Amino acid sequence: MESFRAYPNYQAAFDDYASLLASNPRYRAALGVGGDAQAFAKALASGGYASDPGYAGKLAGLVAQLRRTPR
């Protein structure tokens, strides 16, 4: 169980997220999966990143939706 964190800007939040994934062995399987959003999401969930049992599916679904959205 972790506390929520507050950041002064998006860059600081992304930097902290990347640092967490790179430094915590629980998320090692999520690193290096390339563009496979489903594998990334499953690895995060397996490492205990989120308490929602549907987290991996929701994250992978969101990525799929964003990839279909024209820019």
MODELLER restraints for C-alpha pairs under 7 A, 6 or more apart:
rsr = mdl.restraints
at = mdl.atoms
rsr.add(forms.Gaussian(group=physical.xy_distance, feature=features.Distance(at['CA:7:A'], at['CA:13:A']), mean=5.76, stdev=0.5))
rsr.add(forms.Gaussian(group=physical.xy_distance, feature=features.Distance(at['CA:21:A'], at['CA:27:A']), mean=5.60, stdev=0.5))
rsr.add(forms.Gaussian(group=physical.xy_distance, feature=features.Distance(at['CA:26:A'], at['CA:47:A']), mean=4.77, stdev=0.5))
rsr.add(forms.Gaussian(group=physical.xy_distance, feature=features.Distance(at['CA:27:A'], at['CA:43:A']), mean=6.68, stdev=0.5))
rsr.add(forms.Gaussian(group=physical.xy_distance, feature=features.Distance(at['CA:27:A'], at['CA:44:A']), mean=5.85, stdev=0.5))
rsr.add(forms.Gaussian(group=physical.xy_distance, feature=features.Distance(at['CA:27:A'], at['CA:47:A']), mean=5.37, stdev=0.5))
rsr.add(forms.Gaussian(group=physical.xy_distance, feature=features.Distance(at['CA:29:A'], at['CA:43:A']), mean=5.56, stdev=0.5))
rsr.add(forms.Gaussian(group=physical.xy_distance, feature=features.Distance(at['CA:30:A'], at['CA:40:A']), mean=4.82, stdev=0.5))
rsr.add(forms.Gaussian(group=physical.xy_distance, feature=features.Distance(at['CA:30:A'], at['CA:43:A']), mean=4.85, stdev=0.5))
rsr.add(forms.Gaussian(group=physical.xy_distance, feature=features.Distance(at['CA:30:A'], at['CA:44:A']), mean=5.92, stdev=0.5))
rsr.add(forms.Gaussian(group=physical.xy_distance, feature=features.Distance(at['CA:33:A'], at['CA:39:A']), mean=6.65, stdev=0.5))
rsr.add(forms.Gaussian(group=physical.xy_distance, feature=features.Distance(at['CA:33:A'], at['CA:40:A']), mean=6.30, stdev=0.5))
rsr.add(forms.Gaussian(group=physical.xy_distance, feature=features.Distance(at['CA:37:A'], at['CA:60:A']), mean=5.55, stdev=0.5))
rsr.add(forms.Gaussian(group=physical.xy_distance, feature=features.Distance(at['CA:37:A'], at['CA:63:A']), mean=6.74, stdev=0.5))
rsr.add(forms.Gaussian(group=physical.xy_distance, feature=features.Distance(at['CA:38:A'], at['CA:60:A']), mean=4.98, stdev=0.5))
rsr.add(forms.Gaussian(group=physical.xy_distance, feature=features.Distance(at['CA:41:A'], at['CA:56:A']), mean=4.58, stdev=0.5))
rsr.add(forms.Gaussian(group=physical.xy_distance, feature=features.Distance(at['CA:41:A'], at['CA:59:A']), mean=6.21, stdev=0.5))
rsr.add(forms.Gaussian(group=physical.xy_distance, feature=features.Distance(at['CA:41:A'], at['CA:60:A']), mean=6.22, stdev=0.5))
rsr.add(forms.Gaussian(group=physical.xy_distance, feature=features.Distance(at['CA:42:A'], at['CA:56:A']), mean=5.09, stdev=0.5))
rsr.add(forms.Gaussian(group=physical.xy_distance, feature=features.Distance(at['CA:45:A'], at['CA:55:A']), mean=6.68, stdev=0.5))
rsr.add(forms.Gaussian(group=physical.xy_distance, feature=features.Distance(at['CA:45:A'], at['CA:56:A']), mean=5.92, stdev=0.5))
